[in-house]
Amino acid sequence: MELTVGQVSGIINFGVAIVGITLPLAIAYVLSWKLPEENNAVTWSVGTRVLQATTWPSIIGADSTASKRVSWLVFCLGWGITIGHVLVSIAGIITPLGLYDRIKPAAPTSVPFLYVPDRSPYGLGTPPRPDAPFSRSCGWPGWVVCPGSNGTDAYFLVNKTIHDIIPNDGTYSSRLPYNLTQIFSSATSGTNSTVSGPFDIQYRQLFPKSMKQVDNGEPYIVGSYRVMDSLILHDKIEAIEGLIVDSNRGGVGYRNHTVPANLPTGGRWTEDITWLQPLIECVNTNLSIRFTLNYTDYNGNKVESHNVRLKDKGGFSSLPLKGPRYNIDDMQADPDLRTRATQLAFFHNGMLMWALGLASPNISAPRNVTSDAEYPLVLNGSITGDQHNVYRPDSIQIPGSNGLFINSDFNTSNNLWNFEPTILACRGVVSQYTLDPLDNSTVGIDCGLLQAAPRRLDGTDPRIYDAGSEWEQDMYMCASAVQASIKTVEFTFNGSSTLAGLTVSSVKDKMYETQDAQPLWAIEVTGQPDTVTAPLWGLIGDQYTASEDLITIKSERLLLPPAYPLSATVLNAKDSMAASYAPMAAQQGALGESFLGQITTGQTLDLPIADYTGRFNFALSRRWQQLSAGGEQGAATILKLIFTDILATATIGSQSPIGLSGSDTHHLGGTVPSGDKKVRIEPFRRKIEYHIAYAVPAFITLTLWIVVLVVFLIALVVSRFSFSKLQQQLNLSSAGRLYTNLAYPDVCDVDAKTEMWIEQAGELKFRLDHKGTSDAEDPSAESQLMDEQQES
């Protein structure tokens, strides 16, 4: 337990009180021990004062503490003094206990900000921004002129052969036209802006690339992707280089991290931050995979699954004859992800029945199924029927848009790949009614299958892989979109010199008083399919509401448009426009036609993307087990966290409240002012506060003191009290003078001044228990004094 300042003060005062009580007692006891039985009058007066001034009379019950036959005035006032001493001691000990100090925000003020480095792997793996313009490439296969560009097509492919159609090499331009950069930076440029636009969302890793057909052979910047770490197990909201990452619910905010300068105790403030988060809905297919766990080597090291079968928990027996239809009226307002996932589960289950010979191609026809039945599954291409490492107790699987068909050979001639058009319909690429191609969607959607973490059927600890144990793995169909919005983020900073001192206290949706106050979003109309060109998107100024070639939306959020060229993958970026490609690439990597599917099947061994299955990370496997227990919501969270982790590795934000970001410079590398730009925050100050309950003894003591003080002042005025009278009373009541005045009244005047009394009677010796006697051989002091007086 850490002691407060008040507690330390109380301990000190307690020690002082103990010393204040015991020290006089000890001194008085020593005096009593060494004090002779016979002393002169002055010594008795001083000695008795020392003895009576301590608490010894009360401890041993001396005459001075008697209560019988004592004047009520003396009795009450005497006890008043004792009680006052006790209250003062108690107040001195308890009152300081209420003192404590804490750091609290002071009045808002403007302070300079400065950049702080991130010492984590994300900071170490993020190179400086090059001072180079953004690059944009369009077209696949081949490079075609991007919207608004003055260049010409670079080349096209015929049977994988490049056919250059540029005369003299080098007329393809990767530069963005000025009007587009102005439009898509109009709402996010300017010092003290904290909201990021498409030019503030950048690839974390960049490298220069050059081709003779592009920009006359001059280098242009291209994004890259390399794994540095994983944030999934952090399970919190935190700041890393260029980002705010939520590894609890999923989502990233874009910010180049600057903090208050020269504030040892830090401060707190809020900023509006552009936030990207996955919207994912998963539905249970009511089918599961069951398998038996075995080991295949003598040391029990190699895990293999056997007796793999498909368990019908209503996915076949309760499958309706007709699937649902999702909303297509306004996808930005409602992408209807749950209905899309439900529709996909309907078709997936129906096709599995067809593949297993349980139904005809007409899903609505009668079916030969019974509830709770199990159907054997065979590894695709296997001869013996062993599933080997495809189904494991420590791994999730994400076959994505391939569905369960990616892993299993159903021993049938049915054409299973008809599932692909169903996936395209879920994504909105083809019509859900006619399967005709569509190219009018403003929302990029991915759909696919997730096989959650297996659980032991016997209910024992799933972290223990016993040979012969039975396991079950639920399957979910999921649909995903990516939402951009503005969040109000509260930061606190402890005054350190690194990013570790920056804490994200809260992330909340930005509140708007009216619809007119909501931001204006825009999506570029490229005039080209999204398989060729990914459109720009972002916030724009109100002056561009009616601009041509823009879809504008006044809303709290924007669902990002589709981007499906090959350059949309995180591993194969073709330019530096991360905002257009990276979010869709992360979504595809988490759910769609992903490298995770290849990791799941073991078909690809050398992948630069992280393994999110949990097979090689026991803690991650355990996290997936915990989330899988949450059913559909847990399954969606698994995909959200994978999306977040991929996007956090792939991108950073350049926007800063004091710097010039990509929205200002239209370059990847912005410039930061030299400390002259300030941000309004609430600086932290150390303040001393008090718990009022500890002041009760002090209040009681103060009340008693005030009452006594008032009575004293009244007595002082009414009685015309004089200090000479008080002195006289003190003198007359001292032990030595009382004795000499009674035993030798003629030696000195009764009310003689102290100096006179000491000279005339102070040397008279006596014992307190009886009167002293004279000795002729050795006359006592009093007999000598009397003889001297007679002679005079």
N, C-alpha and C positions, 0 to 999 in steps of 0.2 A: 504493500500500500504506500502510495506517495503522499508525503505530508504536505499540507498547505502552509502558506505563510502564517495564517491565523493559528493553526495547530502548533507550529513551532513557537509562536509568541506565547500561546497558552502554556506550553511545556516550560518555557523559560520563566514565566510568571509563577507557575507552580513551584519551580525550584526556588525562586526568590522568596515566595511565601514561606516555604519550609525553612529556609535559612533565617528569615525574619522572625519566625517563631522559636526555633531551636537555639539560635545564637544568644538572645537575651536569657533564655532559660539556662543555658550552659554557663554563661558568665555569672548569672545570679547564684547558681549552685556553687561555683568556685568561690565566689565571695562569701557565701554562707559557710563553706568549709574552712576557709582561711580567716574569717572574721573572728577576732578574740572576743571572749565573753564580756570583757570590760574594755570600754572605749570612752573617749571624751564625747561630749554632747554633739559637736560638729560632725564627728565621724558617724555617730548614730543617725543623725538627720540625713546625711548623704546616703549611708548604707541602707537605711529603711526605704528611702526613695527608690534605690535600685531594685531592692527585693519586691516592693509593692508594685512597681511599674511593670513587672512581668506577669505571666499567666500562672505563676506558681501558686498564688493565693487561691485561684479557682481550682487548680488541679488537686491541691492537698486539702482544700476546705478551710482556709485560714479565717481568722476573725473578720478580716476586711471583706469577706464574701458572705457574711451572715445575712439572713433574710428576716429573722425574727426580731421584733422590737426595734426595727430600723425605720426611720422616717420614710414615708412613702416617696417623698421627693428624692431623697438620697438613693433609695432602692431603685426607683424607676430610671433615674438618670444614670446611675451606675451601670445597670444592665443595658441602658441605651448605648453607653460607650462600648461595652463588650459586644453587643450585637452589631454596632457600627464597625468595629474591628473585623468581625467575622464576615460581614457583608462585603467590606472592601477587599478582603482577601479572596473571597469567592468570585467577586466581580472581576478582580484582576486576573484570575485564572480562566474563567469561562468566557468573558467578553471577547478576548482576542480570537477565540475559536471560530467565531463567525466571519472572520476576515478571510477572503480568498481573492486571487487575481485570475483573470482570464482575458483572452484575446477577443476583442469585440470590434465590429466595424464602426468606424467613426463617420463623420459627415462626409458625403461624397466630395471628391476633389479630382482634378485632372492631373495625371502623372505621366511621365514618359514611359514607354514600353520598349522592350528589347527582345530579340530572338534568344531562345534557350535551346540548347542541343538536346537530342534524345540519345541516351547512352545504351538503349536497348538494341537488339539486332536490327530493328527497323530503322533506327537512326544510322547505325553503322552501314546498312545496305542501301542507303539513299544517297546518291551522288548529288553534287550541286546542280542547280538548274543551268543549262547552257543559255547564253544570250543569243538565242536563235529564234526565228519566227516559227509559228506552228506550221505543220505540214498536213496535207490532206490528200488522200488518194481514193479514187473511186473505180469501181468496176471489178468484176470477176466472172469469167476469165478475162484477162486483159485489163488494161487501164484505159478508162474513158474519162472524158473531161468532166470535172466536178461542176456542180451548179455554180454559175457566175464566173467561172474561170475563162481566161482568154486563150488558154493553150489548146492543143489538139490531142486526139487520142494517141496514146503512146504505142501500144501494140495490142494484138489480139492473139489468141491461141487457136490453132487448128491441129487436132490430133496431137496435143502437147508440144507442138512446134511453134516457136515464136515467129510471128510475121510482123516485122517492123513497118509501120505505115507513116512514120515521121520522116519527112525529108530532112536531110542534113543532121539528123540526130539532135535531140535536145530541145524540142519545143513544148514538151509537156510541163505544165506548171503545177507545183505542189502548194503554191501560195494561196491563202484564202483571200477572196475579194474584199475590198475595203468596206463595202456596204454590209456584208454579213458580219464582219468583226464589229462594226459600229452597232448594229442592231442587237447582237447577242452579248454585248458588254454594256449596253446603255443603262441597265438597272443594277449593275454590280461594280461599276468603276468608281473611282474617287477614294481619296484617303478617308479613313474611318469606316469604310464599308466592310462589313463582315460576311455578307452573303456571297456565295460563290456562283459564278456562271460557268459556261462550258470551257472557257479559257483558263479557269482557275482549278479545274479538275484535270490533273495530269498523270501520266504514267510515272510510277515510282522510279523505274529504271529506264534510262534512255541511252541511245547510242546513235552516232551519225552514220548515215548510209549514203552512198552515191551510186547513181546509174547514169550512163551517158545520155539516156533518153529523158532524164528528169532534170529540170532547172539547169540545163546546159552543163550537166556533170557536177554542179556544186553540191556539197553534202546537204542532206536534209535529215531532220530528226525523226527517229522511229522509236516506238515504245518497245519495252522488253519485259520479261517476266522471269524471276528466279525466286525460289522459295528461301525465306530467311528464318521464319519461326512460325508458330501457330498460337493464336489467341483464344481458341475455343475453350481450353481448360481454365482460362482466367475467370470466366463467369462474372464479368463486371463491366462497367462503363469506364473507359480509361483513355488517356491521351497518348498517342504515339506520334512519331514524326509525320506531320502533315495531316493527321486524322484524329477524330474522336470515334472510338470503336465500342459498340455495345455487343459484348460476347455473351450476354444473358438472353436477350430477345432478338438480336440481330439488327444490324444497321450501322452506317458510318456517316459521320459529319466531316465536312472539309474545312480545315483551318491550318494555316501556317502559324505555329505556336510562338507567340510573343507574350511576355509577362511584364508586370510592373517592375521598374528599375529602382534601385536604392530604397527598397522597403524591407527592412530586416524582418518585420513581422507579417509581410504580405498584405493581401487584401482580397476582396471579392467583387465580382461584376458579372453582368450578363451580356450575351451577344446573340444575335440572330444568325443561325448557321444553316447552310444548305445541307439537307440530310437525305440520304438514299437508304431505303430499307426494302427488303423483299416482302411482298404480299403472297403468302402461300397457303393454299387450302388443300388438305389431304382427306381422302375418304377411304375407309377400310373396305377392301375388296371382299371381305368375309371368306377369304381363302388363306390358307397358311401352308408353310412347308414344314414337314416333320422329318427328322433324320436321327439316326443313331450314331453316337460318337465312338470311334475306335482309334487305336494306335497301331501303326504298322511297322515300327522298328522295335528291337529288343529292349532298348532303353526307354521306351515310352515317350519319345520326343516328337514323332511325326503324327500330327492329328489328321484323321481322315473321317469323312462322313459316309455312312452306308445306309441302305434301306431308306432312301429318300422317297417321300411320297407327298402328294398334294392332298391336303385335308379340306373337305368342303364343310364350311361352317355357315352355309347359307348363300355363299357366292354363286353356287350352281342351283341348288334346290329352291332358293327363294329369289332367283333372278327374275325381274319382271319381263314381260314379253316385249316391252317397248321402253327404250331409254329416254331420258329427259332431253330437252332442247334448251340451250343456254341463250341468254339475252344477247341480242346483236344491235339493239337500238342505239345505245350510247355507251361504248366501252370505256370511255374516260370516266363517266359517272359510275358505272358498275360493270366491271369486267366479268362478273358472274363466275368467279373461279371455282367455287364449290360445285356448281352445276356442270362445269366443264370436266372437273375431276370425276364427278359421278357418271357422266356420260362415257368418259374414257374407261372407267371401271366396268361399266355395262358391256361395252364392246370387247374389252380385254377378256372378261370372263366368258362371254359368248364364244369368242374365237378359241379359247382354251377348251371349251366343251366340244367344239367342232374338231379341234386337233386330237382330242382324246376319243373321238368317235361317239360322244354322248349326245350330239345334236347335229342337225343338218346345217348347211351354210345359212339357211334362213333362221336367224336367231329367234324369230317369233314363233317358229314351229314347235310342236311338242318335243320334249326332251326325255332322255332315258337316264334320269338321275334320281338318287335317293339322298336324304339328308344324312350328314355326318359320315359320308363315304370317304374312302381314301383311294388315291390313284397313284401308281408308281411313276416316278420321274427318272429319266435316264439322262446322263450327261451328254451333251451334244457331241456326236462323233465317237462316243465310247463304244467299245465292243463288249466289255464285261458288265457294263451297267453300273460300275462304281462311279460315284460322284467326286471322289478324291477331295480336293481343296476348294471346290466351288461353294459349298455350304459349310460354314464354320461357326463354332459357338462364340467366337471373339470378333465377328465382323458384321457390319451392315453391308448390303449390296445395293448398288444404284444402277441397274441396267438401263434406267432412263427410258428413252423413247422406244427401245427395243422390247420392253416388257419382259415377261418371263421367258419369252421365246429365245432370248439370247443364250440361255444356258442349257436348254433341254431339247432332246430329240424325242418327239412323241410317236416315232415309228409310224408315220402317216404320210401320205402323198399330198395332203391338203396344203394349199399355198398359205403359209402363215404370215407372209410378209404383207398381206393386205392390212395388217395392223398399222403400217406406216401412214396410209391416208387418214386413218382415224386420229393419229397423233397430229397430222397437219390440220385436221379439222379442229382439234382442241386448241391449237395455236392460232387458228383463224386464218391460216394460209390458204385453205380451201373451204368451200361451203360445207357446212354440216349437213345440208340437205341433198346436194347434188355432187359434191366433191369437185366442183369446178374451181379453178384457181381464182384466188382473191388477192387484190393488192391495194386495199383501201383501209387497212387497219392502222390505227394510231397508237396501238398498245402492243408491246412486245411480250408475248406469252410463251412459256415453255411448259410442257407436260411430260409426265413420265412416271415410272414405277420406282418405289422405294421399298426395299425389304429391310424391315427394322431389325434391331439387335435380337438374336435368338434368346429364349428363356428356357430354363430347365422345366420339364413337365412334372418332375417330382417335387418342385417347390424349394429345393435346397439352394445353397449359395451359387449363383450363376458364375462366380469367379473361379469355381473349381470344376475342372474338366475331367470327370471320371469316365473311364472306359465303360462303354455300355450304357451310358446315360442317354436319355431321350430329350430332344430339343425341339422347339417350335418357333417358327419365324413368321410374323404377320406381314402381310403385303398391303401397301397403300398406293393408290393412284393420286397423284398430286398435280396441281396447276399453279403456276407462279407468274407474277408480274413484279415490276420494280417501280416503287413510288418515290418521287422527288417531292420534298416539302421543305418548309422552313421551321426549324425548331428553335425555341428559346432555351439557351444553355447557360446555366450558372456555373461559374468557375470560382475556385478558391486557390490561393497561392500562398505558400508558407515562407517565401522570401529566399529560397535556395537558388542555386545557380544552374540547375538542370531541370529537365522536363519532369523528373520524378516529383518535384514539388508542386506540380499543377494537378489539382483534383477537379474532376467533373462532378459537381454537387448534384445537379439535376438536369434532366432533358425533358422538356415539355413542348407540346404543340403550341405554336405561336397563335395567340388569340387575336381575332379581328373583330372590331366593333360592328362593322357593316360589310356587306358583300363588296361594295366599292373599294374598301380598304384592303381586300385580298389581292395577292400579287397577280401579275399578268404573265402567263406562261406562253411560250410559242414553240411550235414544231415546224421545222423547215419542210416545205413541199419541194422535193428534189426533182420531181418529174421522172424519176428513175425507180425501178423496183428496189425494195429493201435488200434484195440479194445482190444488188450492184452498188448501192450507195446508202450509207447510214446517215440519216438526217441529223442536223444540228438541233438541239433543244435547249431551253433555258428560260430565265427571266428576261423580260424586255421592258423598256420604258413605255408609258402609255401613248407616247407620240407615234408608236409603230403599230398601233392596234389594227389599223386598216391596211397594213403593208401587204403587197402582193406576195405570193409564194410563201405565205405563213398561215399556219393554223393557230389561232390565238384562243386561249382559255383563261378566263378569270376565275380562279379557284384557289383553295387552300393547298391543293396538290396537283401534281402532274404524273400520270403513268407514262413511263418512258416508251418511246416508239421502238418498233422492231429494228434490229440491225443484224442481218444474217450473212454478210459476206464472209469469206474465209478470214478476212482481217479481223473479224469479231472475236476470234479465239484469243485468249490471253497469251498464248504461246506464239502467235504468228501475227502480231500487229504490223500494219503496213504504213502507218503514219503516226502522228503524235496526238490525234484527237481522241483522247481517252474517254471523254464524256460521252461521245457517240457510240463507242464500241465496248468499253470495259464492263459496264454494268450488265449488258446483255451477254457478254462473254462469261461473266461470273455466274449468271443465271443458267446458261447452257452448261457450264462446268459442273454446277451443283445438281442439275436435274435433267437437262435435255440430252442432246447427242454429245455426251461428255467423255472426257478421258477417264472419269470415274467408272464408267461402264467397262472400259478396257481394263482398268485395275481390278474391277470386280471379277471379270472372267479370266484374268491372268494372261490375256492375249498380248499385252504390251508390258515389257519388263523395264524399259528405260524411259521413264516419264519425268519431266522436270516439275510436274505439279505434285503437291503433297498427297500422301496416302491418307484419305479421310475415312477409310473403312474401319479403322481401329485394330487391324490385324497386327500391326507393328508397334502399337502404342497401347499398353494395357490400360492406362488411365483414361485415354480417349474411348476405348472399348467400354469401360465402366460407365463413362458419361452417356454413351449411346444407350446402354442398358437402362439407365435411370430415366432418360427421356422417352425411350420406347415404352416404358410402363405407363406413360401418359396418353396412350392411344393416338388418335388422329392429331391432337394438338401437339403431342410430343414428337410425332413424325414430322410435322411441319416445322417445328423448332430445329430439328436436326438439319434440315435443308437450309433453313435461314442462317444457321451458324456456319455451314459450309460456304454458302454464298458470301457471307460477311468476311470470312477468313480469306477467301480468294480475292475479293475486291480490296481488302486492306493490304494485301501483298502487292496487288497490281497498281494501285493508285495512291496519290497524295493530293492535298489541297495547297494552293499557293496564296490564297487570300489571307490577308492580315489586316487588323484595324489600323496599322500605321504604315504599311508598305504599299508599294505599287506592284500589283499582281498582274497576272495575265490579262485581266479585264482592262487594265490601264495601258499596258505596254504593247499588248498583242504579241508579246514574246514569251517564251517559256521561262526565261529568267527575269524576274522583276527586281527592282532596286528598293532598298530600305532606307528611308531618311535617317539622318544621323542624330536621332534622339530629340528632334525638335517637335515631333508630332506626339500629342498627348491623348490619353483616353480617360474618360471619367469613370472612376471606380470608388468603392468604399474601402479605404485603407484600414488595415487592422491596427488597433492600438491596445496596449496592455492596460487594463483598468482594474482598480481594486474595488471589490464589491463586498457586501456584508449580508449574512443571514441574520435577520432581525431577531430570531428566536433566542440567539445566544446573548442578546442584550438585556434580557429580563432581569438578571441580578443587578446589572448596572442601573437599570431604570428604578428598581426598588431602592438601591443605595442613593441614587440621585434624589428620589422623592424624600427619603429620610433626611438627607443633607439639606434640601431646600426647606423642609419643615423646621429643622433645628436652626438653620440660618435665619429664618424669619423670626423665630422666637428670640434668638440672640439679638437681632437688630432691635426688636421691640423692647427687650430688657435693657439694651444699651441706651435707648432713648428715654424710656419711662423711668428707669431707676437712676438715671444719671450716674451710671456705673463709672468707677474710676479704677485705673490699673493699680493705684496705690493701695486701695482697699483689697484688691485681689492678692497683691503681694503680701499684705498684712495677714490675710487668712492663710495663705500658704506657709508663711513663717510660723504663725501660731500653731498650725496643725502638724508641724514637723516634730518627729519623735524627740530630738534633742532639746528643743525649746520647751515642749510640753513638760518634759522632766525637770528641767532647771527652773521653769516658772513655778512648778508645784513644790519641788524639794528645796529650792533656794530662791524664794521670791525677792529677797533683799539684795541679791548679787547684781541684778540687772533689771531695768524697766521691762515690763511685760511686752510692750510694743516697740522696744528699741529696734533700730535699724540693724540690718544683718551684720554690718561691719562692727558696730558697737557691741552687739550680742556676742560675736565671735571673740572679741577682745576681752570682754568682761566675764563671760560664762562658758564660752566654747570649749575651754580646756578642762572643765569639770568632768571627771571620770565617774562612770557608774556602770553597773550591770543592769540589764533590762529585767532580769528575774527578781532582783531586790536591790535596796539602796546600798551604795558602797560605804565602808567603814574606814576610820582613820587609824593609822598605826603610828605610835609614838616614835618607834625607831625609824620608821620609813613613812613619814607623813604623806597622806594622799594629797592630791592636787587641790581638793576643795578645802582641806584644813589649812594648807599653806596659804591659799587665797584669803581665807577668813582671817588668819593671823596678820597678813599684810594689810588688810583693811582696818583691823583694830589698831595697828601701829600708826596708821595714818590718821 
